[in-house]
Amino acid sequence: MAIQYKISAVDIIKMLGYTEPVSEEEWKEQRRYYERKYGGKLPMDKSRMEIFEEEYHRKFPQILDEFVRLASDRPLFETADIWVFGNLFPYFSYEDIEQWIEDDKEYWEESPEEYEDEEHYQFSKIPREQWKEHVLNYLQIGSDYAAGVVNFGICETDLEKEDPPVYYLHEADSIKEWKVLTNTLSEFLGGIVCDLLAGANYFTAQNVLEEDCWEFCEYKNLDQLSQRQIVLSEMTKYPSFYGDDVFYRICLDKGTNTLYLVNNDKDLLVIQKAE
């Protein structure tokens, strides 16, 4: 039995069969599906990476680039907290500030004294090149799908790092108060995928994978691990973004192509292809 204890988000989705990016025709079909379901117009002629690179003349960090290439426009990620499906594409947080200013400036002009304490009004009085003195620019790569009140991002100054930290901003907080969510992008992506497979908020991934003959077996103890001589402490640990102090451990049996996902060192989820 060959157990792979160190396992990345990309390792997981490759194990599930997503080893190549979707074809151009597949992404067009998924975007047409989203348009029919929710309305609006989506770009049909470019991948997410192409759209980002042409718009900003930048590249994603390599870890994110590989993940997005494999995950983009896959129904598996329709309700995930990372923007790889539907009408949401990565963009920078300064654009949010600019859009807010554009939307509200007519109200400010009518009675500016009423908005003097409003942050976006204050930013409207500062040249854009000076915004960095008040808040850094963040590449926003996701948000909590259920409520859409928290955005996740990578600081622009960290984009050249191999494995940069990921920050979050809650809509109720000051736009200056981005906080560290995970110390590395690897942790963030691993947590996203584990939440997805565990059905932390939606069972989208389970439904999609079961259609492809994957089985999800749940156990209220860890006996299956000991029977297979799997060492719990050796499994890769990832955070959950649903619930305080919730975490996962995950490993892969390469011989049987089986994933073992442990929730809070208590419950076990075994994911394997039906024979």
One Martini backbone bead per residue (centre of mass of N, CA, C, O) as a GRO file, in nm:
protein
  275
    1MET     BB    1   0.092   0.039   0.027
    2ALA     BB    2   0.066   0.376  -0.111
    3ILE     BB    3   0.117   0.657   0.080
    4GLN     BB    4   0.015   0.996   0.040
    5TYR     BB    5   0.067   1.259   0.259
    6LYS     BB    6   0.160   1.469   0.056
    7ILE     BB    7  -0.108   1.695  -0.041
    8SER     BB    8  -0.246   1.876  -0.286
    9ALA     BB    9  -0.488   2.029  -0.457
   10VAL     BB   10  -0.388   1.921  -0.731
   11ASP     BB   11  -0.365   1.626  -0.653
   12ILE     BB   12  -0.665   1.587  -0.598
   13ILE     BB   13  -0.787   1.668  -0.881
   14LYS     BB   14  -0.622   1.460  -1.036
   15MET     BB   15  -0.731   1.205  -0.892
   16LEU     BB   16  -1.033   1.284  -1.005
   17GLY     BB   17  -0.942   1.349  -1.332
   18TYR     BB   18  -0.811   1.654  -1.347
   19THR     BB   19  -0.537   1.675  -1.571
   20GLU     BB   20  -0.684   1.882  -1.760
   21PRO     BB   21  -0.795   2.120  -1.922
   22VAL     BB   22  -1.046   2.245  -2.053
   23SER     BB   23  -1.192   2.293  -2.325
   24GLU     BB   24  -1.312   2.536  -2.516
   25GLU     BB   25  -1.594   2.406  -2.550
   26GLU     BB   26  -1.645   2.354  -2.249
   27TRP     BB   27  -1.631   2.648  -2.145
   28LYS     BB   28  -1.854   2.752  -2.324
   29GLU     BB   29  -2.078   2.568  -2.212
   30GLN     BB   30  -2.060   2.661  -1.915
   31ARG     BB   31  -2.121   2.962  -1.979
   32ARG     BB   32  -2.395   2.915  -2.110
   33TYR     BB   33  -2.524   2.785  -1.867
   34TYR     BB   34  -2.495   3.032  -1.681
   35GLU     BB   35  -2.659   3.228  -1.852
   36ARG     BB   36  -2.924   3.066  -1.843
   37LYS     BB   37  -2.946   3.061  -1.523
   38TYR     BB   38  -2.852   3.394  -1.457
   39GLY     BB   39  -2.747   3.558  -1.671
   40GLY     BB   40  -2.576   3.734  -1.874
   41LYS     BB   41  -2.237   3.802  -1.982
   42LEU     BB   42  -1.973   3.602  -2.113
   43PRO     BB   43  -1.666   3.508  -2.187
   44MET     BB   44  -1.589   3.287  -2.481
   45ASP     BB   45  -1.262   3.333  -2.593
   46LYS     BB   46  -1.139   3.297  -2.290
   47SER     BB   47  -0.950   3.240  -2.042
   48ARG     BB   48  -0.874   3.332  -1.729
   49MET     BB   49  -0.573   3.379  -1.778
   50GLU     BB   50  -0.600   3.556  -2.031
   51ILE     BB   51  -0.770   3.778  -1.908
   52PHE     BB   52  -0.570   3.861  -1.688
   53GLU     BB   53  -0.311   3.912  -1.860
   54GLU     BB   54  -0.441   4.130  -2.050
   55GLU     BB   55  -0.540   4.331  -1.827
   56TYR     BB   56  -0.254   4.329  -1.625
   57HIS     BB   57   0.026   4.208  -1.705
   58ARG     BB   58   0.001   3.933  -1.543
   59LYS     BB   59   0.063   3.666  -1.314
   60PHE     BB   60   0.016   3.404  -1.156
   61PRO     BB   61   0.095   3.213  -0.934
   62GLN     BB   62   0.186   2.899  -0.996
   63ILE     BB   63  -0.012   2.757  -0.804
   64LEU     BB   64  -0.265   2.903  -0.916
   65ASP     BB   65  -0.237   2.845  -1.215
   66GLU     BB   66  -0.266   2.537  -1.202
   67PHE     BB   67  -0.539   2.530  -1.065
   68VAL     BB   68  -0.707   2.702  -1.265
   69ARG     BB   69  -0.660   2.529  -1.519
   70LEU     BB   70  -0.813   2.271  -1.391
   71ALA     BB   71  -1.086   2.418  -1.260
   72SER     BB   72  -1.202   2.565  -1.483
   73ASP     BB   73  -1.532   2.524  -1.570
   74ARG     BB   74  -1.624   2.331  -1.335
   75PRO     BB   75  -1.891   2.200  -1.167
   76LEU     BB   76  -1.740   2.127  -0.904
   77PHE     BB   77  -1.698   2.470  -0.860
   78GLU     BB   78  -1.972   2.631  -0.843
   79THR     BB   79  -1.969   2.651  -0.493
   80ALA     BB   80  -1.709   2.773  -0.452
   81ASP     BB   81  -1.456   3.003  -0.294
   82ILE     BB   82  -1.357   3.013  -0.595
   83TRP     BB   83  -1.287   3.181  -0.910
   84VAL     BB   84  -1.377   2.920  -1.166
   85PHE     BB   85  -1.690   2.998  -1.200
   86GLY     BB   86  -1.866   3.178  -1.405
   87ASN     BB   87  -1.881   3.544  -1.338
   88LEU     BB   88  -1.604   3.511  -1.178
   89PHE     BB   89  -1.306   3.713  -1.175
   90PRO     BB   90  -1.011   3.809  -1.125
   91TYR     BB   91  -0.931   4.103  -0.918
   92PHE     BB   92  -0.879   4.423  -0.800
   93SER     BB   93  -0.954   4.620  -0.522
   94TYR     BB   94  -0.939   4.905  -0.654
   95GLU     BB   95  -1.191   4.861  -0.831
   96ASP     BB   96  -1.395   4.879  -0.605
   97ILE     BB   97  -1.335   5.167  -0.526
   98GLU     BB   98  -1.389   5.296  -0.802
   99GLN     BB   99  -1.685   5.199  -0.829
  100TRP     BB  100  -1.795   5.332  -0.577
  101ILE     BB  101  -1.730   5.619  -0.658
  102GLU     BB  102  -1.893   5.622  -0.921
  103ASP     BB  103  -2.176   5.550  -0.786
  104ASP     BB  104  -2.161   5.799  -0.544
  105LYS     BB  105  -2.080   6.092  -0.643
  106GLU     BB  106  -2.362   6.227  -0.681
  107TYR     BB  107  -2.428   6.231  -0.374
  108TRP     BB  108  -2.183   6.390  -0.275
  109GLU     BB  109  -2.237   6.652  -0.440
  110GLU     BB  110  -2.499   6.732  -0.287
  111SER     BB  111  -2.373   6.626   0.025
  112PRO     BB  112  -2.064   6.607   0.149
  113GLU     BB  113  -2.098   6.635   0.465
  114GLU     BB  114  -2.236   6.340   0.497
  115TYR     BB  115  -1.943   6.182   0.386
  116GLU     BB  116  -1.672   6.237   0.544
  117ASP     BB  117  -1.665   5.934   0.698
  118GLU     BB  118  -1.644   5.796   0.429
  119GLU     BB  119  -1.414   5.606   0.279
  120HIS     BB  120  -1.469   5.648  -0.027
  121TYR     BB  121  -1.470   5.949  -0.013
  122GLN     BB  122  -1.180   5.981   0.087
  123PHE     BB  123  -1.053   5.839  -0.165
  124SER     BB  124  -1.164   6.053  -0.374
  125LYS     BB  125  -0.939   6.273  -0.248
  126ILE     BB  126  -0.726   6.066  -0.357
  127PRO     BB  127  -0.483   5.975  -0.532
  128ARG     BB  128  -0.430   5.667  -0.653
  129GLU     BB  129  -0.112   5.662  -0.602
  130GLN     BB  130  -0.185   5.701  -0.272
  131TRP     BB  131  -0.338   5.449  -0.162
  132LYS     BB  132  -0.091   5.274  -0.055
  133GLU     BB  133  -0.079   5.451   0.216
  134HIS     BB  134  -0.365   5.298   0.320
  135VAL     BB  135  -0.382   5.056   0.098
  136LEU     BB  136  -0.354   4.772  -0.046
  137ASN     BB  137  -0.343   4.561  -0.319
  138TYR     BB  138  -0.580   4.300  -0.421
  139LEU     BB  139  -0.609   3.982  -0.538
  140GLN     BB  140  -0.911   3.860  -0.619
  141ILE     BB  141  -1.019   3.494  -0.586
  142GLY     BB  142  -1.267   3.516  -0.373
  143SER     BB  143  -1.568   3.387  -0.197
  144ASP     BB  144  -1.837   3.342  -0.015
  145TYR     BB  145  -2.094   3.184  -0.162
  146ALA     BB  146  -2.342   3.210   0.026
  147ALA     BB  147  -2.306   3.542   0.107
  148GLY     BB  148  -2.078   3.744  -0.001
  149VAL     BB  149  -1.891   3.898   0.254
  150VAL     BB  150  -1.615   3.756   0.166
  151ASN     BB  151  -1.285   3.823   0.067
  152PHE     BB  152  -1.016   3.691  -0.130
  153GLY     BB  153  -0.650   3.758  -0.117
  154ILE     BB  154  -0.358   3.892  -0.284
  155CYS     BB  155  -0.097   4.069  -0.253
  156GLU     BB  156   0.062   4.241  -0.489
  157THR     BB  157   0.353   4.220  -0.346
  158ASP     BB  158   0.321   3.878  -0.349
  159LEU     BB  159   0.307   3.761  -0.652
  160GLU     BB  160   0.622   3.662  -0.663
  161LYS     BB  161   0.566   3.449  -0.482
  162GLU     BB  162   0.541   3.115  -0.446
  163ASP     BB  163   0.371   3.121  -0.137
  164PRO     BB  164   0.145   3.317  -0.056
  165PRO     BB  165  -0.057   3.482   0.123
  166VAL     BB  166  -0.394   3.499   0.254
  167TYR     BB  167  -0.666   3.721   0.247
  168TYR     BB  168  -0.929   3.909   0.424
  169LEU     BB  169  -1.264   4.069   0.368
  170HIS     BB  170  -1.511   4.222   0.536
  171GLU     BB  171  -1.783   4.424   0.469
  172ALA     BB  172  -1.788   4.542   0.777
  173ASP     BB  173  -1.514   4.643   0.724
  174SER     BB  174  -1.257   4.803   0.662
  175ILE     BB  175  -1.078   4.852   0.362
  176LYS     BB  176  -0.800   4.834   0.547
  177GLU     BB  177  -0.876   4.523   0.686
  178TRP     BB  178  -0.680   4.315   0.598
  179LYS     BB  179  -0.644   3.963   0.668
  180VAL     BB  180  -0.507   3.683   0.768
  181LEU     BB  181  -0.585   3.349   0.675
  182THR     BB  182  -0.323   3.234   0.530
  183ASN     BB  183   0.020   3.174   0.495
  184THR     BB  184  -0.077   3.015   0.235
  185LEU     BB  185  -0.194   2.917  -0.070
  186SER     BB  186  -0.195   2.613  -0.022
  187GLU     BB  187  -0.388   2.616   0.219
  188PHE     BB  188  -0.627   2.746   0.080
  189LEU     BB  189  -0.672   2.536  -0.149
  190GLY     BB  190  -0.698   2.291   0.038
  191GLY     BB  191  -0.946   2.397   0.196
  192ILE     BB  192  -1.136   2.428  -0.042
  193VAL     BB  193  -1.137   2.126  -0.130
  194CYS     BB  194  -1.224   2.001   0.140
  195ASP     BB  195  -1.492   2.148   0.169
  196LEU     BB  196  -1.607   2.039  -0.091
  197LEU     BB  197  -1.591   1.726  -0.025
  198ALA     BB  198  -1.740   1.756   0.267
  199GLY     BB  199  -1.986   1.951   0.252
  200ALA     BB  200  -1.987   2.222   0.426
  201ASN     BB  201  -2.233   2.372   0.229
  202TYR     BB  202  -2.218   2.177  -0.022
  203PHE     BB  203  -2.300   1.894  -0.268
  204THR     BB  204  -2.173   1.934  -0.549
  205ALA     BB  205  -1.926   1.746  -0.565
  206GLN     BB  206  -2.071   1.482  -0.500
  207ASN     BB  207  -2.271   1.489  -0.736
  208VAL     BB  208  -2.062   1.498  -0.965
  209LEU     BB  209  -1.893   1.242  -0.883
  210GLU     BB  210  -2.123   1.032  -0.878
  211GLU     BB  211  -2.171   1.053  -1.189
  212ASP     BB  212  -1.853   0.935  -1.204
  213CYS     BB  213  -1.840   0.687  -0.986
  214TRP     BB  214  -1.816   0.802  -0.705
  215GLU     BB  215  -1.750   0.729  -0.362
  216PHE     BB  216  -1.910   0.802  -0.036
  217CYS     BB  217  -1.768   0.723   0.283
  218GLU     BB  218  -1.889   0.722   0.614
  219TYR     BB  219  -1.724   0.776   0.940
  220LYS     BB  220  -1.728   0.785   1.314
  221ASN     BB  221  -1.436   0.674   1.270
  222LEU     BB  222  -1.072   0.550   1.244
  223ASP     BB  223  -1.044   0.242   1.171
  224GLN     BB  224  -0.961   0.249   0.868
  225LEU     BB  225  -0.677   0.354   0.922
  226SER     BB  226  -0.561   0.129   1.104
  227GLN     BB  227  -0.613  -0.105   0.900
  228ARG     BB  228  -0.409   0.065   0.687
  229GLN     BB  229  -0.171   0.209   0.837
  230ILE     BB  230  -0.257   0.505   0.895
  231VAL     BB  231  -0.111   0.815   0.982
  232LEU     BB  232  -0.256   1.086   1.101
  233SER     BB  233  -0.007   1.289   1.155
  234GLU     BB  234   0.092   1.263   0.839
  235MET     BB  235  -0.127   1.415   0.739
  236THR     BB  236  -0.254   1.661   0.571
  237LYS     BB  237  -0.319   1.994   0.679
  238TYR     BB  238  -0.638   2.170   0.674
  239PRO     BB  239  -0.851   2.420   0.655
  240SER     BB  240  -1.153   2.552   0.747
  241PHE     BB  241  -1.418   2.803   0.645
  242TYR     BB  242  -1.621   2.635   0.852
  243GLY     BB  243  -1.558   2.710   1.142
  244ASP     BB  244  -1.412   2.696   1.436
  245ASP     BB  245  -1.135   2.497   1.440
  246VAL     BB  246  -1.154   2.366   1.163
  247PHE     BB  247  -1.026   2.052   1.023
  248TYR     BB  248  -0.799   1.867   0.812
  249ARG     BB  249  -0.715   1.537   0.686
  250ILE     BB  250  -0.498   1.409   0.414
  251CYS     BB  251  -0.490   1.125   0.183
  252LEU     BB  252  -0.327   0.883  -0.050
  253ASP     BB  253  -0.403   0.588  -0.221
  254LYS     BB  254  -0.233   0.494  -0.501
  255GLY     BB  255  -0.320   0.196  -0.549
  256THR     BB  256  -0.657   0.274  -0.518
  257ASN     BB  257  -0.747   0.566  -0.547
  258THR     BB  258  -0.773   0.688  -0.236
  259LEU     BB  259  -0.943   0.901  -0.021
  260TYR     BB  260  -0.857   1.054   0.302
  261LEU     BB  261  -1.094   1.232   0.514
  262VAL     BB  262  -1.048   1.428   0.805
  263ASN     BB  263  -1.260   1.552   1.068
  264ASN     BB  264  -1.129   1.664   1.353
  265ASP     BB  265  -1.022   1.370   1.431
  266LYS     BB  266  -1.308   1.188   1.376
  267ASP     BB  267  -1.409   1.195   1.084
  268LEU     BB  268  -1.462   0.985   0.790
  269LEU     BB  269  -1.372   1.016   0.437
  270VAL     BB  270  -1.427   0.801   0.159
  271ILE     BB  271  -1.277   0.821  -0.174
  272GLN     BB  272  -1.398   0.623  -0.455
  273LYS     BB  273  -1.404   0.418  -0.717
  274ALA     BB  274  -1.619   0.236  -0.865
  275GLU     BB  275  -1.621  -0.109  -0.973
   0.00000   0.00000   0.00000
